[in-house]
Every structure is written in structure tokens, then in C-alpha cells.
Amino acid sequence: SFEAIANNNSDVMIRAKTAISRMELFVFFQDWSSAAQLLRKLEEDPRAAAVGSWVYVRYTFLESLVSFKAAQAASSWATKRRWKKRGIRLMKQLHKWISKGGNPNIVHSLHLLTAELAAMKGNHSKAKESFKKAALVATTNGFVQDKGLAHALASSYYAGQGDQYWADYHRTNSQDAFREWGATALFIRGR
């Protein structure tokens, strides 16, 4: 398998890109338990091989998102606290990169993390506002895949709140974005 080849390869960049690719797939398919398990199993931080590249920034976002989802699913308060703390630490790093005039291409990612953190804290008005901003900024900046992700996560959020109208609205927008992006498996799965 691709994973076996990467794990047996001495090239740290191949291992890093394999880890981020797997994480991306787990996130897009909303397989949060596998994503959290991958974070626990990684022996080396993929960012170490990717300093200064998009992989570094993207992995930081994904790790924060997965940490928030793992915190939401945690059964013990200690585990929930540990995951939440990890997610917040990474989110602060992303915010620092944006505020220093660094990477404007991750503003939508920060909105998405803000939405997930607000949902976890029970701040529903902030969650709704941030999901909307995440989708809007991703659309404006041409990140079709993240527009789809923002709508997919918003759909899950609204479904969990029992608001079927907005859950369906965001699911439809998610499907449209994933179809536009060319991710037919995600489009078909969302039907």
C-alpha cells in the first residue's frame, strides 16, 4: 500500500505528504475517529519536513479541526480538555500567521475553526455566523474544496441542532462545491 511504502521510506517529505493526504481524506469524509487515531499514531510531526510550505499551514489547520472534533466526541472531561487545548493552541498559531500579515489564504480556515470552537462551547450564534463566513471567504478566494468542507460541517452542525432546513441547505451547497471541485466520491456520498 501507499502507506506501507511511505512508512518504510527514509524520505521524511514523502512520509509527511502521506500523513497530510490521509488527514485530508479523513477530514473531507468526516471520519473523525480515524483522523484522531492518525494524530495519536504519528511518530513525527509532518510539519517538521514542510517548514515554509503550504503543507505546514494546511496540516496545522487540519490538526486543529480534528482536535476540536475529537474533543466534541470525547467521553471524559480530561480527554475533552486535552483535545480542546491542543486545537486552541493550533488555532492561535493560525491567527498569529494571519495577523502578522502573513497568509491571507487561511482566513476561511480560521472562520471554520472559530465555528467549531463556538459550537463546542454552546455559542450557537457565533457558530452560525462563523460557518457562514467560512463558506463566503472560501468562495471569494477560490477555495472550492474548503467551501464544500465549510458547508458540510455546517450541515452536520445544523442537523445536530435539529434544524433540518439549514442542514439540507448546507448539504446541497456542499454537494455543489464538491462536484465543482471534481470530488465525485464526496458528491455521491452527500446525496
Residue frames as qw, qx, qy, qz and C-alpha x, y, z in Angstrom:
[[0.000, 0.888, 0.459, 0.000, 0.00, 0.00, 0.00],
 [0.268, 0.775, -0.053, 0.570, 0.96, 3.63, -0.37],
 [0.519, -0.794, 0.162, -0.271, 1.07, 3.96, 3.41],
 [0.922, -0.264, 0.171, 0.228, 3.45, 1.00, 3.76],
 [0.672, 0.465, 0.055, 0.574, 5.78, 2.45, 1.13],
 [0.031, -0.845, 0.091, -0.526, 5.75, 5.83, 2.88],
 [0.708, -0.674, 0.163, -0.136, 6.38, 4.32, 6.32],
 [0.897, -0.144, 0.230, 0.349, 9.34, 2.31, 5.02],
 [0.528, 0.692, 0.060, 0.489, 10.81, 5.25, 3.16],
 [0.564, -0.324, -0.233, 0.722, 13.66, 7.25, 4.63],
 [0.119, 0.347, 0.220, 0.904, 12.45, 10.40, 2.86],
 [0.036, -0.372, -0.627, 0.684, 10.74, 12.43, 5.58],
 [0.294, 0.243, -0.139, -0.914, 8.92, 14.60, 2.99],
 [0.445, -0.075, -0.774, -0.444, 7.21, 11.53, 1.48],
 [0.294, -0.334, -0.833, 0.329, 6.09, 10.46, 4.95],
 [0.048, 0.338, 0.308, -0.888, 4.85, 14.00, 5.69],
 [0.381, 0.147, -0.373, -0.833, 2.88, 14.29, 2.46],
 [0.408, -0.178, -0.878, -0.174, 1.39, 10.84, 3.02],
 [0.169, -0.364, -0.710, 0.579, 0.25, 11.85, 6.51],
 [0.197, 0.333, 0.107, -0.916, -1.33, 15.08, 5.31],
 [0.396, 0.039, -0.646, -0.652, -3.03, 13.32, 2.38],
 [0.352, -0.292, -0.886, 0.075, -4.55, 10.75, 4.72],
 [0.060, -0.387, -0.517, 0.761, -5.61, 13.51, 7.11],
 [0.276, 0.190, -0.249, -0.909, -7.26, 15.45, 4.27],
 [0.433, -0.122, -0.788, -0.421, -9.24, 12.38, 3.24],
 [0.281, -0.360, -0.808, 0.372, -10.37, 11.64, 6.79],
 [0.050, 0.363, 0.274, -0.889, -11.50, 15.27, 7.19],
 [0.343, 0.131, -0.412, -0.834, -13.33, 15.51, 3.87],
 [0.528, -0.194, -0.774, -0.291, -15.13, 12.24, 4.56],
 [0.476, -0.571, 0.200, -0.637, -15.72, 13.37, 8.17],
 [0.880, -0.131, -0.444, 0.109, -14.08, 10.24, 9.57],
 [0.188, -0.846, 0.284, -0.411, -13.10, 11.98, 12.79],
 [0.843, -0.461, 0.274, -0.033, -12.17, 8.88, 14.77],
 [0.881, 0.231, 0.117, 0.396, -9.66, 7.75, 12.10],
 [0.291, 0.797, -0.117, 0.516, -8.27, 11.28, 11.88],
 [0.477, -0.772, 0.297, -0.297, -7.79, 11.45, 15.66],
 [0.944, -0.196, 0.228, 0.133, -6.24, 7.99, 15.64],
 [0.709, 0.526, -0.012, 0.470, -3.78, 9.13, 12.94],
 [0.034, -0.855, 0.237, -0.460, -2.80, 12.11, 15.10],
 [0.729, -0.586, 0.318, -0.156, -2.16, 9.81, 18.05],
 [0.953, 0.035, 0.224, 0.201, -0.14, 7.31, 15.97],
 [0.525, 0.787, -0.151, 0.287, 2.16, 9.71, 14.15],
 [0.803, -0.326, -0.117, 0.485, 5.70, 9.30, 15.41],
 [0.378, -0.153, 0.103, 0.907, 6.91, 12.51, 13.81],
 [0.237, 0.731, 0.303, -0.563, 5.19, 15.80, 13.14],
 [0.638, 0.496, 0.451, 0.378, 4.70, 16.14, 9.35],
 [0.092, 0.995, 0.047, 0.015, 5.29, 19.88, 9.69],
 [0.557, -0.641, 0.373, 0.373, 8.94, 19.25, 10.56],
 [0.572, 0.050, 0.612, 0.544, 9.59, 18.25, 6.94],
 [0.265, 0.664, 0.557, 0.422, 7.46, 21.01, 5.47],
 [0.248, -0.676, -0.203, 0.664, 8.56, 24.25, 7.11],
 [0.005, 0.464, -0.270, -0.844, 7.73, 27.16, 4.84],
 [0.103, -0.081, -0.800, -0.586, 5.40, 25.20, 2.57],
 [0.574, -0.230, -0.201, -0.760, 1.64, 25.03, 2.21],
 [0.696, -0.153, -0.702, 0.009, 1.79, 21.57, 3.84],
 [0.288, -0.015, -0.595, 0.750, 2.89, 23.14, 7.12],
 [0.296, -0.028, 0.143, -0.944, -0.03, 25.57, 7.22],
 [0.680, -0.090, -0.457, -0.567, -2.64, 23.12, 5.95],
 [0.610, -0.106, -0.761, 0.195, -1.63, 20.44, 8.41],
 [0.074, -0.008, -0.521, 0.850, -1.86, 22.93, 11.27],
 [0.517, -0.045, -0.078, -0.851, -5.44, 23.74, 10.25],
 [0.736, -0.058, -0.602, -0.302, -6.38, 20.07, 9.86],
 [0.457, -0.032, -0.756, 0.467, -4.85, 19.11, 13.19],
 [0.154, -0.011, 0.378, -0.913, -6.75, 21.89, 14.94],
 [0.642, -0.032, -0.258, -0.721, -10.04, 20.89, 13.31],
 [0.714, -0.046, -0.698, -0.038, -9.56, 17.21, 14.16],
 [0.246, 0.027, -0.678, 0.692, -8.63, 18.17, 17.73],
 [0.391, -0.033, 0.195, -0.899, -11.90, 20.08, 18.12],
 [0.758, -0.015, -0.426, -0.494, -13.90, 17.18, 16.67],
 [0.589, 0.013, -0.763, 0.266, -12.11, 14.73, 18.98],
 [0.018, -0.049, 0.541, -0.839, -12.91, 17.00, 21.93],
 [0.591, -0.045, -0.076, -0.802, -16.58, 17.05, 20.92],
 [0.819, 0.003, -0.509, -0.264, -16.64, 13.24, 20.80],
 [0.273, 0.297, -0.779, 0.479, -14.62, 12.64, 23.98],
 [0.626, -0.499, -0.568, -0.191, -16.36, 10.81, 26.79],
 [0.605, -0.505, -0.358, 0.500, -14.19, 12.03, 29.66],
 [0.012, -0.994, -0.080, 0.067, -13.69, 15.65, 30.61],
 [0.497, -0.626, 0.416, 0.434, -9.90, 15.17, 30.80],
 [0.547, 0.159, 0.640, 0.515, -9.70, 13.86, 27.25],
 [0.231, 0.854, 0.428, 0.185, -12.05, 16.57, 26.03],
 [0.243, -0.936, 0.079, 0.241, -9.93, 19.22, 27.73],
 [0.565, -0.372, 0.525, 0.517, -6.68, 17.85, 26.27],
 [0.467, 0.412, 0.618, 0.480, -8.05, 17.80, 22.70],
 [0.068, 0.943, 0.318, 0.073, -9.66, 21.23, 23.05],
 [0.386, -0.811, 0.212, 0.385, -6.45, 22.73, 24.42],
 [0.555, -0.103, 0.596, 0.571, -4.49, 21.29, 21.51],
 [0.338, 0.655, 0.572, 0.360, -6.99, 22.68, 19.00],
 [0.102, -0.979, -0.149, 0.094, -6.94, 26.14, 20.57],
 [0.500, -0.594, 0.360, 0.517, -3.12, 26.22, 20.60],
 [0.476, 0.138, 0.638, 0.589, -3.01, 25.44, 16.87],
 [0.159, 0.832, 0.495, 0.192, -5.83, 27.87, 16.12],
 [0.265, -0.907, 0.025, 0.327, -3.87, 30.63, 17.86],
 [0.509, -0.292, 0.517, 0.623, -0.88, 29.82, 15.65],
 [0.343, 0.508, 0.629, 0.479, -3.02, 30.25, 12.53],
 [0.060, -0.947, -0.315, 0.022, -4.41, 33.51, 13.88],
 [0.430, -0.706, 0.226, 0.515, -0.88, 34.76, 14.55],
 [0.480, 0.033, 0.598, 0.641, 0.15, 33.99, 10.96],
 [0.182, 0.736, 0.549, 0.351, -2.83, 35.95, 9.63],
 [0.233, -0.942, -0.193, 0.148, -2.47, 38.91, 11.99],
 [0.477, -0.556, 0.324, 0.599, 1.21, 39.36, 11.12],
 [0.426, 0.703, -0.223, -0.524, 0.20, 39.98, 7.51],
 [0.322, -0.315, 0.863, 0.228, 1.28, 36.51, 6.60],
 [0.048, 0.091, 0.917, 0.384, -1.09, 34.13, 4.94],
 [0.461, 0.144, 0.128, -0.866, -4.46, 35.61, 3.89],
 [0.556, 0.097, -0.693, -0.448, -5.30, 32.29, 2.23],
 [0.357, -0.150, -0.891, 0.237, -6.20, 30.74, 5.57],
 [0.278, -0.116, 0.255, -0.919, -8.78, 33.26, 6.78],
 [0.745, -0.111, -0.334, -0.567, -11.61, 30.90, 5.83],
 [0.664, -0.009, -0.718, 0.207, -9.89, 28.11, 7.77],
 [0.115, 0.056, -0.564, 0.816, -9.78, 30.29, 10.88],
 [0.536, -0.107, -0.013, -0.837, -13.51, 31.06, 10.48],
 [0.783, -0.062, -0.559, -0.265, -14.21, 27.34, 10.28],
 [0.500, -0.007, -0.706, 0.502, -12.21, 26.64, 13.43],
 [0.160, -0.107, 0.328, -0.925, -14.00, 29.52, 15.17],
 [0.690, -0.125, -0.280, -0.656, -17.33, 27.94, 14.22],
 [0.754, -0.069, -0.652, 0.040, -16.34, 24.54, 15.60],
 [0.297, 0.034, -0.610, 0.734, -15.00, 26.01, 18.84],
 [0.362, -0.122, 0.129, -0.915, -18.15, 28.13, 19.27],
 [0.761, -0.130, -0.458, -0.440, -20.32, 25.06, 18.66],
 [0.622, -0.034, -0.704, 0.342, -18.36, 23.14, 21.28],
 [0.116, -0.006, -0.487, 0.866, -18.85, 25.98, 23.78],
 [0.056, 0.613, 0.773, -0.156, -22.58, 26.21, 23.01],
 [0.049, 0.571, 0.000, -0.820, -22.29, 29.69, 21.47],
 [0.550, 0.423, 0.702, 0.159, -24.69, 28.96, 18.62],
 [0.307, 0.926, 0.133, -0.174, -24.97, 32.48, 17.21],
 [0.141, -0.764, 0.544, 0.317, -21.15, 32.66, 16.88],
 [0.533, -0.055, 0.813, 0.229, -21.05, 29.18, 15.33],
 [0.521, 0.671, 0.528, 0.010, -23.69, 30.06, 12.72],
 [0.153, 0.956, -0.114, -0.222, -22.01, 33.37, 11.88],
 [0.277, -0.632, 0.663, 0.291, -18.58, 31.72, 11.57],
 [0.602, 0.186, 0.753, 0.190, -19.79, 28.84, 9.36],
 [0.439, 0.840, 0.314, -0.051, -21.36, 31.44, 7.07],
 [0.009, -0.910, 0.343, 0.232, -18.13, 33.50, 6.98],
 [0.517, -0.339, 0.737, 0.272, -16.01, 30.38, 6.32],
 [0.595, 0.442, 0.646, 0.181, -18.08, 29.44, 3.26],
 [0.281, 0.945, 0.144, -0.087, -18.20, 33.02, 1.99],
 [0.155, -0.831, 0.468, 0.257, -14.46, 33.69, 2.32],
 [0.574, -0.128, 0.760, 0.276, -13.56, 30.29, 0.82],
 [0.541, 0.659, 0.513, 0.098, -15.84, 31.08, -2.13],
 [0.126, 0.979, -0.056, -0.152, -14.45, 34.60, -2.55],
 [0.213, -0.738, 0.601, 0.221, -10.85, 33.35, -2.50],
 [0.662, 0.435, -0.510, -0.337, -11.48, 30.37, -4.81],
 [0.072, -0.289, 0.929, -0.221, -11.02, 27.54, -2.32],
 [0.683, -0.069, -0.395, -0.610, -13.82, 25.36, -3.69],
 [0.619, -0.060, -0.770, 0.141, -12.80, 22.32, -1.62],
 [0.185, -0.102, -0.616, 0.759, -12.93, 24.32, 1.60],
 [0.459, -0.054, -0.072, -0.884, -16.24, 25.89, 0.58],
 [0.728, -0.103, -0.601, -0.314, -17.54, 22.32, 0.34],
 [0.490, -0.073, -0.729, 0.473, -15.98, 21.44, 3.69],
 [0.100, -0.030, 0.349, -0.931, -17.46, 24.53, 5.37],
 [0.630, -0.078, -0.213, -0.743, -20.93, 23.70, 4.07],
 [0.703, -0.065, -0.706, -0.048, -20.55, 20.01, 5.01],
 [0.331, -0.069, -0.676, 0.655, -19.56, 20.87, 8.57],
 [0.304, -0.030, 0.157, -0.939, -22.33, 23.48, 8.80],
 [0.686, -0.098, -0.496, -0.524, -24.80, 20.85, 7.60],
 [0.598, -0.119, -0.748, 0.262, -23.67, 18.46, 10.33],
 [0.086, -0.009, -0.477, 0.875, -23.89, 21.23, 12.89],
 [0.474, -0.050, -0.051, -0.877, -27.43, 22.24, 11.91],
 [0.705, -0.112, -0.647, -0.267, -28.54, 18.60, 11.79],
 [0.455, -0.093, -0.720, 0.515, -27.24, 18.19, 15.33],
 [0.110, 0.065, 0.325, -0.937, -29.26, 21.23, 16.35],
 [0.304, 0.457, 0.815, -0.187, -32.40, 19.71, 14.80],
 [0.292, 0.690, -0.003, -0.662, -32.65, 22.40, 12.13],
 [0.692, 0.203, 0.649, 0.240, -33.33, 20.31, 9.04],
 [0.432, 0.885, 0.173, -0.031, -33.93, 23.28, 6.71],
 [0.016, 0.906, -0.415, -0.085, -30.42, 24.70, 7.21],
 [0.613, -0.312, 0.710, 0.153, -28.86, 21.24, 7.34],
 [0.694, 0.465, 0.529, 0.147, -30.34, 20.47, 3.90],
 [0.281, 0.958, -0.035, -0.049, -29.36, 23.90, 2.57],
 [0.197, -0.783, 0.576, 0.128, -25.73, 23.43, 3.57],
 [0.695, -0.054, 0.704, 0.138, -25.66, 19.79, 2.40],
 [0.632, 0.695, 0.336, 0.075, -26.84, 20.89, -1.06],
 [0.152, 0.954, -0.257, -0.018, -24.21, 23.66, -1.19],
 [0.500, -0.539, 0.666, 0.126, -21.58, 21.19, -0.04],
 [0.749, 0.249, 0.597, 0.141, -22.53, 18.75, -2.80],
 [0.484, 0.867, 0.114, 0.044, -22.42, 21.52, -5.40],
 [0.093, -0.886, 0.451, 0.061, -18.97, 22.65, -4.26],
 [0.600, -0.325, 0.718, 0.135, -17.56, 19.12, -4.19],
 [0.723, 0.499, 0.464, 0.110, -19.00, 18.42, -7.65],
 [0.303, 0.948, -0.101, 0.015, -17.43, 21.67, -8.93],
 [0.314, -0.741, 0.591, 0.065, -14.12, 20.66, -7.35],
 [0.615, 0.384, -0.649, -0.229, -14.31, 17.29, -9.10],
 [0.120, -0.236, 0.885, -0.382, -14.63, 15.23, -5.93],
 [0.611, -0.110, -0.508, -0.597, -17.34, 12.90, -7.20],
 [0.504, -0.172, -0.816, 0.225, -17.00, 10.47, -4.27],
 [0.057, -0.200, -0.503, 0.839, -17.83, 13.28, -1.85],
 [0.413, 0.045, -0.209, -0.885, -20.69, 14.43, -4.07],
 [0.617, -0.119, -0.707, -0.323, -22.18, 10.95, -4.29],
 [0.381, -0.168, -0.769, 0.485, -21.68, 10.35, -0.56],
 [0.069, 0.118, 0.318, -0.938, -23.54, 13.57, 0.26],
 [0.416, -0.163, -0.519, -0.729, -26.70, 12.60, -1.60]]
